[in-house]
Amino acid sequence: MSRTLAALAPYGAFHAIEQAGHMPHQEQPALVNALIRTALARQAAGTMPTATRSC
């Protein structure tokens, strides 16, 4: 399911985090932080669009 959602989302990405279950941010914090920093850097560089919200 996660792979499918990532494939359907614009600029979506799937990352399997080894040695982690339901709480990867606690079980593999360095890897999760690196993935978040990479995504934020891509957004800051303009290679990933910002989210838009319509009400």
Secondary structure as GFF3:
##gff-version 3
##sequence-region A 1 55
A	DSSP	alpha_helix	2	8	.	.	.	ID=ss1
A	DSSP	alpha_helix	24	27	.	.	.	ID=ss2
A	DSSP	alpha_helix	29	44	.	.	.	ID=ss3
###
